Amino acid sequence: MSIRPLGDKIVIKVIEDTEQTSGGIFIPDSAKEKPQKGEVVAVGPGKTLDDGKREEMEVKTGDKVLFAKYAGTDVKIGEDIFKIMSVKDVLGVLE
């Protein structure tokens, strides 16, 4: 199954942080912060402007990005967690 985003939406595969501290202590799910990193796996065609043209997307498939803490909608496909969000919720591209 694959997801094809529409408009200015993107699909991000969430990158979970490690569940163990460097000292060997395991962190329970209830104590973890929401992940804010992910890899772009699909990009929509861009927002339609008033003149009918498409706005160019600022991210591309394969980019690793930081996004707003509560951005997007979570979708679980198989064992993987994805987020579908607007490109405007992306804070930056990790290089």
The first five atom37 places (N, CA, C, CB, O) and aatype in JSON, in Angstrom:
{
  "aatype": [12, 15, 9, 1, 14, 10, 7, 3, 11, 9, 19, 9, 11, 19, 9, 6, 3, 16, 6, 5, 16, 15, 7, 7, 9, 13, 9, 14, 3, 15, 0, 11, 6, 11, 14, 5, 11, 7, 6, 19, 19, 0, 19, 7, 14, 7, 11, 16, 10, 3, 3, 7, 11, 1, 6, 6, 12, 6, 19, 11, 16, 7, 3, 11, 19, 10, 13, 0, 11, 18, 0, 7, 16, 3, 19, 11, 9, 7, 6, 3, 9, 13, 11, 9, 12, 15, 19, 11, 3, 19, 10, 7, 19, 10, 6],
  "atom_mask": [
    [1, 1, 1, 1, 1],
    [1, 1, 1, 1, 1],
    [1, 1, 1, 1, 1],
    [1, 1, 1, 1, 1],
    [1, 1, 1, 1, 1],
    [1, 1, 1, 1, 1],
    [1, 1, 1, 0, 1],
    [1, 1, 1, 1, 1],
    [1, 1, 1, 1, 1],
    [1, 1, 1, 1, 1],
    [1, 1, 1, 1, 1],
    [1, 1, 1, 1, 1],
    [1, 1, 1, 1, 1],
    [1, 1, 1, 1, 1],
    [1, 1, 1, 1, 1],
    [1, 1, 1, 1, 1],
    [1, 1, 1, 1, 1],
    [1, 1, 1, 1, 1],
    [1, 1, 1, 1, 1],
    [1, 1, 1, 1, 1],
    [1, 1, 1, 1, 1],
    [1, 1, 1, 1, 1],
    [1, 1, 1, 0, 1],
    [1, 1, 1, 0, 1],
    [1, 1, 1, 1, 1],
    [1, 1, 1, 1, 1],
    [1, 1, 1, 1, 1],
    [1, 1, 1, 1, 1],
    [1, 1, 1, 1, 1],
    [1, 1, 1, 1, 1],
    [1, 1, 1, 1, 1],
    [1, 1, 1, 1, 1],
    [1, 1, 1, 1, 1],
    [1, 1, 1, 1, 1],
    [1, 1, 1, 1, 1],
    [1, 1, 1, 1, 1],
    [1, 1, 1, 1, 1],
    [1, 1, 1, 0, 1],
    [1, 1, 1, 1, 1],
    [1, 1, 1, 1, 1],
    [1, 1, 1, 1, 1],
    [1, 1, 1, 1, 1],
    [1, 1, 1, 1, 1],
    [1, 1, 1, 0, 1],
    [1, 1, 1, 1, 1],
    [1, 1, 1, 0, 1],
    [1, 1, 1, 1, 1],
    [1, 1, 1, 1, 1],
    [1, 1, 1, 1, 1],
    [1, 1, 1, 1, 1],
    [1, 1, 1, 1, 1],
    [1, 1, 1, 0, 1],
    [1, 1, 1, 1, 1],
    [1, 1, 1, 1, 1],
    [1, 1, 1, 1, 1],
    [1, 1, 1, 1, 1],
    [1, 1, 1, 1, 1],
    [1, 1, 1, 1, 1],
    [1, 1, 1, 1, 1],
    [1, 1, 1, 1, 1],
    [1, 1, 1, 1, 1],
    [1, 1, 1, 0, 1],
    [1, 1, 1, 1, 1],
    [1, 1, 1, 1, 1],
    [1, 1, 1, 1, 1],
    [1, 1, 1, 1, 1],
    [1, 1, 1, 1, 1],
    [1, 1, 1, 1, 1],
    [1, 1, 1, 1, 1],
    [1, 1, 1, 1, 1],
    [1, 1, 1, 1, 1],
    [1, 1, 1, 0, 1],
    [1, 1, 1, 1, 1],
    [1, 1, 1, 1, 1],
    [1, 1, 1, 1, 1],
    [1, 1, 1, 1, 1],
    [1, 1, 1, 1, 1],
    [1, 1, 1, 0, 1],
    [1, 1, 1, 1, 1],
    [1, 1, 1, 1, 1],
    [1, 1, 1, 1, 1],
    [1, 1, 1, 1, 1],
    [1, 1, 1, 1, 1],
    [1, 1, 1, 1, 1],
    [1, 1, 1, 1, 1],
    [1, 1, 1, 1, 1],
    [1, 1, 1, 1, 1],
    [1, 1, 1, 1, 1],
    [1, 1, 1, 1, 1],
    [1, 1, 1, 1, 1],
    [1, 1, 1, 1, 1],
    [1, 1, 1, 0, 1],
    [1, 1, 1, 1, 1],
    [1, 1, 1, 1, 1],
    [1, 1, 1, 1, 1]
  ],
  "atom_positions": [
    [[0.84, -1.17, 0.0], [0.0, 0.0, 0.0], [0.89, 1.24, 0.0], [-0.96, 0.0, 1.21], [1.9, 1.28, 0.7]],
    [[0.5, 2.23, -0.78], [1.25, 3.48, -0.79], [0.27, 4.65, -0.68], [2.11, 3.61, -2.09], [-0.93, 4.5, -0.92]],
    [[0.8, 5.78, -0.3], [-0.01, 6.99, -0.13], [0.47, 8.03, -1.13], [0.06, 7.53, 1.34], [1.67, 8.29, -1.23]],
    [[-0.46, 8.62, -1.86], [-0.13, 9.7, -2.79], [-0.74, 10.99, -2.24], [-0.65, 9.4, -4.24], [-1.95, 11.17, -2.3]],
    [[0.1, 11.88, -1.7], [-0.42, 13.12, -1.12], [-0.94, 14.07, -2.19], [0.65, 13.81, -0.29], [-0.48, 14.05, -3.33]],
    [[-1.89, 14.89, -1.81], [-2.49, 15.86, -2.72], [-2.06, 17.27, -2.36], [-4.02, 15.75, -2.7], [-1.68, 17.53, -1.21]],
    [[-2.11, 18.17, -3.31], [-1.81, 19.58, -3.05], [-0.44, 19.79, -2.45], [0.0, 0.0, 0.0], [0.56, 19.28, -2.95]],
    [[-0.39, 20.56, -1.36], [0.89, 20.88, -0.72], [1.18, 19.94, 0.45], [0.9, 22.33, -0.23], [1.92, 20.31, 1.37]],
    [[0.61, 18.75, 0.43], [0.83, 17.77, 1.5], [2.04, 16.9, 1.21], [-0.42, 16.9, 1.68], [2.4, 16.67, 0.05]],
    [[2.66, 16.41, 2.29], [3.78, 15.47, 2.19], [3.54, 14.32, 3.15], [5.13, 16.17, 2.49], [2.81, 14.46, 4.13]],
    [[4.17, 13.18, 2.87], [4.11, 12.02, 3.75], [5.5, 11.82, 4.32], [3.6, 10.73, 3.0], [6.48, 11.77, 3.59]],
    [[5.57, 11.71, 5.65], [6.85, 11.56, 6.34], [6.85, 10.26, 7.13], [7.12, 12.75, 7.27], [5.89, 9.97, 7.84]],
    [[7.93, 9.48, 7.0], [8.12, 8.31, 7.85], [8.81, 8.8, 9.1], [8.95, 7.17, 7.12], [9.93, 9.32, 9.04]],
    [[8.15, 8.64, 10.23], [8.64, 9.16, 11.49], [9.89, 8.39, 11.91], [7.56, 9.07, 12.58], [9.93, 7.16, 11.84]],
    [[10.91, 9.13, 12.34], [12.14, 8.53, 12.87], [12.05, 8.61, 14.39], [13.44, 9.28, 12.33], [12.12, 9.69, 14.98]],
    [[11.9, 7.45, 15.02], [11.8, 7.39, 16.49], [13.19, 7.53, 17.1], [11.13, 6.05, 16.94], [14.17, 6.99, 16.59]],
    [[13.26, 8.25, 18.21], [14.51, 8.34, 18.95], [14.75, 7.05, 19.71], [14.5, 9.54, 19.92], [13.83, 6.26, 19.89]],
    [[15.96, 6.84, 20.14], [16.32, 5.64, 20.86], [15.5, 5.51, 22.15], [17.81, 5.64, 21.18], [15.15, 6.51, 22.77]],
    [[15.2, 4.28, 22.54], [14.39, 4.03, 23.72], [15.23, 3.78, 24.96], [13.48, 2.84, 23.48], [14.7, 3.43, 26.02]],
    [[16.55, 3.97, 24.84], [17.44, 3.71, 25.96], [18.42, 4.87, 26.07], [18.2, 2.36, 25.78], [18.94, 5.35, 25.07]],
    [[18.68, 5.32, 27.3], [19.64, 6.4, 27.5], [21.05, 5.86, 27.35], [19.45, 7.06, 28.9], [21.26, 4.64, 27.3]],
    [[22.02, 6.76, 27.28], [23.41, 6.33, 27.15], [23.87, 5.56, 28.39], [24.32, 7.53, 26.92], [24.82, 4.78, 28.32]],
    [[23.2, 5.77, 29.53], [23.52, 5.05, 30.76], [22.85, 3.7, 30.87], [0.0, 0.0, 0.0], [23.06, 2.97, 31.84]],
    [[22.03, 3.34, 29.85], [21.4, 2.04, 29.84], [19.99, 2.0, 30.41], [0.0, 0.0, 0.0], [19.42, 0.92, 30.56]],
    [[19.43, 3.15, 30.73], [18.07, 3.2, 31.29], [17.07, 3.23, 30.13], [17.89, 4.45, 32.23], [17.2, 4.04, 29.21]],
    [[16.06, 2.34, 30.2], [15.02, 2.31, 29.18], [13.95, 3.35, 29.5], [14.39, 0.9, 29.08], [13.56, 3.52, 30.65]],
    [[13.5, 4.05, 28.47], [12.51, 5.11, 28.63], [11.14, 4.56, 28.23], [12.88, 6.37, 27.79], [10.99, 4.1, 27.1]],
    [[10.14, 4.59, 29.11], [8.81, 4.1, 28.76], [8.13, 5.04, 27.76], [7.94, 3.95, 30.02], [8.44, 6.22, 27.69]],
    [[7.18, 4.49, 26.97], [6.46, 5.28, 25.98], [5.8, 6.52, 26.57], [5.42, 4.43, 25.3], [5.76, 7.57, 25.93]],
    [[5.29, 6.41, 27.78], [4.59, 7.53, 28.41], [5.52, 8.7, 28.74], [3.9, 7.06, 29.68], [5.05, 9.82, 28.91]],
    [[6.81, 8.45, 28.83], [7.77, 9.5, 29.18], [8.48, 10.09, 27.97], [8.8, 8.96, 30.15], [9.22, 11.06, 28.1]],
    [[8.26, 9.51, 26.79], [8.94, 9.99, 25.6], [8.27, 11.25, 25.05], [8.97, 8.91, 24.53], [7.06, 11.44, 25.19]],
    [[9.07, 12.08, 24.45], [8.52, 13.24, 23.75], [8.08, 12.8, 22.37], [9.57, 14.4, 23.66], [8.58, 11.82, 21.82]],
    [[7.13, 13.55, 21.81], [6.68, 13.23, 20.46], [7.85, 13.43, 19.5], [5.45, 14.11, 20.05], [8.57, 14.42, 19.6]],
    [[8.05, 12.48, 18.56], [9.14, 12.64, 17.61], [8.9, 13.84, 16.7], [9.32, 11.37, 16.77], [7.76, 14.16, 16.36]],
    [[9.98, 14.49, 16.31], [9.89, 15.65, 15.44], [10.81, 15.52, 14.23], [10.22, 16.92, 16.22], [11.08, 16.51, 13.55]],
    [[11.29, 14.3, 13.97], [12.17, 14.07, 12.82], [11.53, 13.01, 11.94], [13.59, 13.63, 13.27], [10.81, 12.14, 12.41]],
    [[11.82, 13.12, 10.66], [11.32, 12.11, 9.75], [11.95, 12.22, 8.38], [0.0, 0.0, 0.0], [12.66, 13.18, 8.07]],
    [[11.66, 11.21, 7.57], [12.14, 11.19, 6.19], [10.96, 11.32, 5.26], [12.95, 9.89, 5.88], [9.96, 10.6, 5.4]],
    [[11.06, 12.23, 4.3], [9.98, 12.45, 3.34], [9.93, 11.25, 2.39], [10.21, 13.79, 2.54], [10.91, 10.92, 1.73]],
    [[8.76, 10.59, 2.33], [8.61, 9.43, 1.45], [7.72, 9.71, 0.25], [8.04, 8.27, 2.24], [7.74, 8.97, -0.73]],
    [[6.93, 10.79, 0.31], [6.09, 11.17, -0.83], [5.78, 12.66, -0.74], [4.77, 10.33, -0.87], [5.63, 13.21, 0.34]],
    [[5.68, 13.29, -1.9], [5.44, 14.73, -1.99], [4.3, 14.97, -2.97], [6.74, 15.49, -2.43], [4.27, 14.39, -4.06]],
    [[3.36, 15.83, -2.58], [2.26, 16.2, -3.46], [2.76, 17.11, -4.58], [0.0, 0.0, 0.0], [3.92, 17.51, -4.59]],
    [[1.87, 17.44, -5.53], [2.27, 18.26, -6.67], [2.47, 19.74, -6.34], [1.26, 18.14, -7.74], [3.03, 20.47, -7.15]],
    [[2.03, 20.18, -5.18], [2.16, 21.59, -4.8], [0.81, 22.28, -4.78], [0.0, 0.0, 0.0], [-0.15, 21.82, -5.41]],
    [[0.75, 23.37, -4.05], [-0.49, 24.13, -3.91], [-0.82, 24.84, -5.23], [-0.36, 25.17, -2.76], [0.07, 25.36, -5.9]],
    [[-2.11, 24.84, -5.59], [-2.55, 25.54, -6.8], [-2.7, 27.02, -6.47], [-3.89, 24.95, -7.35], [-3.42, 27.39, -5.54]],
    [[-2.01, 27.85, -7.23], [-2.07, 29.3, -7.02], [-3.28, 29.89, -7.74], [-0.78, 29.97, -7.52], [-3.93, 29.21, -8.52]],
    [[-3.57, 31.16, -7.47], [-4.73, 31.82, -8.08], [-4.68, 31.85, -9.6], [-4.85, 33.22, -7.55], [-5.72, 31.85, -10.26]],
    [[-3.46, 31.89, -10.16], [-3.33, 31.93, -11.62], [-3.36, 30.54, -12.26], [-2.05, 32.65, -12.0], [-3.18, 30.41, -13.47]],
    [[-3.58, 29.5, -11.44], [-3.69, 28.14, -11.96], [-2.38, 27.37, -11.97], [0.0, 0.0, 0.0], [-2.37, 26.17, -12.22]],
    [[-1.27, 28.05, -11.72], [0.02, 27.38, -11.69], [0.2, 26.69, -10.33], [1.18, 28.38, -11.95], [-0.52, 26.97, -9.38]],
    [[1.18, 25.78, -10.26], [1.48, 25.07, -9.02], [2.68, 25.71, -8.34], [1.75, 23.57, -9.29], [3.67, 26.05, -8.99]],
    [[2.59, 25.86, -7.01], [3.71, 26.35, -6.22], [4.73, 25.21, -6.1], [3.24, 26.85, -4.81], [4.36, 24.07, -5.83]],
    [[5.99, 25.52, -6.31], [7.04, 24.49, -6.22], [7.22, 24.05, -4.78], [8.38, 25.03, -6.79], [7.23, 24.87, -3.86]],
    [[7.36, 22.73, -4.58], [7.54, 22.19, -3.23], [8.99, 22.42, -2.79], [7.19, 20.66, -3.2], [9.92, 22.32, -3.59]],
    [[9.18, 22.74, -1.5], [10.51, 23.03, -0.98], [11.26, 21.8, -0.5], [10.39, 24.0, 0.15], [12.45, 21.87, -0.22]],
    [[10.57, 20.66, -0.4], [11.2, 19.41, 0.01], [11.01, 18.38, -1.09], [10.62, 18.89, 1.35], [10.14, 18.51, -1.95]],
    [[11.84, 17.34, -1.04], [11.73, 16.27, -2.04], [11.82, 14.93, -1.33], [12.84, 16.4, -3.13], [12.25, 14.85, -0.18]],
    [[11.43, 13.89, -2.01], [11.51, 12.55, -1.45], [12.94, 12.24, -1.04], [11.0, 11.51, -2.47], [13.88, 12.51, -1.79]],
    [[13.1, 11.68, 0.16], [14.42, 11.35, 0.67], [14.99, 12.36, 1.64], [0.0, 0.0, 0.0], [15.93, 12.05, 2.38]],
    [[14.43, 13.59, 1.67], [14.91, 14.6, 2.61], [14.59, 14.18, 4.04], [14.28, 15.98, 2.31], [13.53, 13.62, 4.3]],
    [[15.52, 14.45, 4.95], [15.27, 14.25, 6.38], [14.91, 15.63, 6.93], [16.54, 13.61, 7.13], [15.65, 16.59, 6.75]],
    [[13.76, 15.71, 7.61], [13.24, 17.0, 8.03], [12.89, 17.04, 9.51], [12.03, 17.34, 7.21], [12.67, 16.01, 10.14]],
    [[12.85, 18.25, 10.04], [12.3, 18.53, 11.37], [10.94, 19.16, 11.15], [13.25, 19.47, 12.22], [10.77, 20.0, 10.27]],
    [[9.96, 18.75, 11.96], [8.62, 19.32, 11.8], [8.07, 19.75, 13.15], [7.68, 18.3, 11.14], [8.58, 19.36, 14.19]],
    [[7.03, 20.55, 13.11], [6.4, 21.06, 14.33], [5.91, 19.91, 15.2], [5.24, 22.01, 13.98], [5.48, 18.88, 14.68]],
    [[5.96, 20.09, 16.51], [5.69, 19.03, 17.48], [4.34, 18.34, 17.28], [5.77, 19.58, 18.86], [4.27, 17.11, 17.35]],
    [[3.28, 19.09, 17.05], [1.95, 18.5, 16.93], [1.42, 18.59, 15.5], [0.98, 19.19, 17.88], [0.21, 18.61, 15.28]],
    [[2.3, 18.63, 14.53], [1.91, 18.77, 13.13], [1.4, 17.46, 12.56], [3.08, 19.27, 12.31], [1.79, 16.38, 12.98]],
    [[0.52, 17.59, 11.6], [0.11, 16.45, 10.79], [-0.83, 15.47, 11.45], [0.0, 0.0, 0.0], [-1.24, 15.63, 12.6]],
    [[-1.16, 14.45, 10.67], [-2.04, 13.37, 11.08], [-1.26, 12.08, 11.04], [-3.3, 13.29, 10.18], [-0.63, 11.76, 10.03]],
    [[-1.29, 11.32, 12.14], [-0.59, 10.04, 12.2], [-1.36, 8.97, 11.45], [-0.36, 9.62, 13.66], [-2.58, 8.87, 11.56]],
    [[-0.63, 8.17, 10.68], [-1.19, 7.05, 9.94], [-0.26, 5.86, 10.15], [-1.37, 7.39, 8.42], [0.95, 5.98, 9.96]],
    [[-0.83, 4.72, 10.53], [-0.01, 3.52, 10.72], [-0.31, 2.55, 9.58], [-0.29, 2.86, 12.12], [-1.46, 2.16, 9.37]],
    [[0.73, 2.18, 8.87], [0.62, 1.19, 7.79], [1.6, 0.08, 8.11], [0.9, 1.84, 6.35], [2.82, 0.29, 8.1]],
    [[1.07, -1.1, 8.4], [1.93, -2.2, 8.84], [2.52, -1.83, 10.18], [0.0, 0.0, 0.0], [1.8, -1.46, 11.1]],
    [[3.84, -1.92, 10.29], [4.54, -1.58, 11.53], [5.06, -0.15, 11.52], [5.69, -2.53, 11.77], [5.56, 0.34, 12.54]],
    [[4.95, 0.53, 10.39], [5.53, 1.87, 10.25], [4.5, 2.95, 10.57], [6.06, 2.06, 8.83], [3.31, 2.82, 10.28]],
    [[5.0, 4.03, 11.18], [4.16, 5.19, 11.47], [4.54, 6.3, 10.51], [4.32, 5.65, 12.97], [5.71, 6.65, 10.37]],
    [[3.54, 6.86, 9.85], [3.73, 7.96, 8.93], [2.94, 9.16, 9.41], [3.31, 7.56, 7.49], [1.99, 9.02, 10.17]],
    [[3.34, 10.34, 8.97], [2.59, 11.56, 9.21], [2.28, 12.18, 7.86], [3.38, 12.56, 10.13], [3.14, 12.24, 6.98]],
    [[1.05, 12.63, 7.71], [0.68, 13.4, 6.53], [0.49, 14.82, 7.0], [-0.63, 12.82, 5.82], [-0.31, 15.08, 7.91]],
    [[1.22, 15.75, 6.4], [1.16, 17.14, 6.84], [1.38, 18.09, 5.68], [2.2, 17.4, 7.94], [1.82, 17.7, 4.6]],
    [[1.07, 19.33, 5.93], [1.33, 20.38, 4.96], [2.81, 20.7, 4.97], [0.48, 21.65, 5.26], [3.45, 20.62, 6.02]],
    [[3.35, 21.06, 3.85], [4.77, 21.39, 3.77], [5.1, 22.59, 4.65], [5.17, 21.68, 2.31], [6.26, 22.74, 5.06]],
    [[4.13, 23.44, 4.96], [4.38, 24.61, 5.81], [4.67, 24.23, 7.26], [3.2, 25.55, 5.76], [5.19, 25.05, 8.02]],
    [[4.35, 22.97, 7.65], [4.65, 22.5, 9.0], [6.08, 22.01, 9.15], [3.7, 21.39, 9.38], [6.51, 21.7, 10.26]],
    [[6.82, 21.94, 8.05], [8.23, 21.54, 8.11], [9.05, 22.73, 8.54], [8.73, 21.0, 6.72], [8.95, 23.81, 7.96]],
    [[9.85, 22.53, 9.58], [10.66, 23.62, 10.12], [12.0, 23.76, 9.4], [10.88, 23.41, 11.61], [12.55, 24.85, 9.3]],
    [[12.53, 22.63, 8.91], [13.8, 22.68, 8.21], [14.21, 21.32, 7.71], [0.0, 0.0, 0.0], [13.67, 20.3, 8.13]],
    [[15.18, 21.31, 6.81], [15.73, 20.09, 6.24], [17.08, 19.82, 6.92], [15.89, 20.21, 4.68], [17.93, 20.7, 6.99]],
    [[17.26, 18.6, 7.41], [18.53, 18.21, 8.03], [19.55, 17.88, 6.95], [18.34, 17.01, 8.99], [19.26, 17.12, 6.03]],
    [[20.74, 18.44, 7.07], [21.78, 18.18, 6.06], [22.99, 17.56, 6.7], [22.18, 19.45, 5.34], [23.97, 17.27, 6.01]]
  ]
}
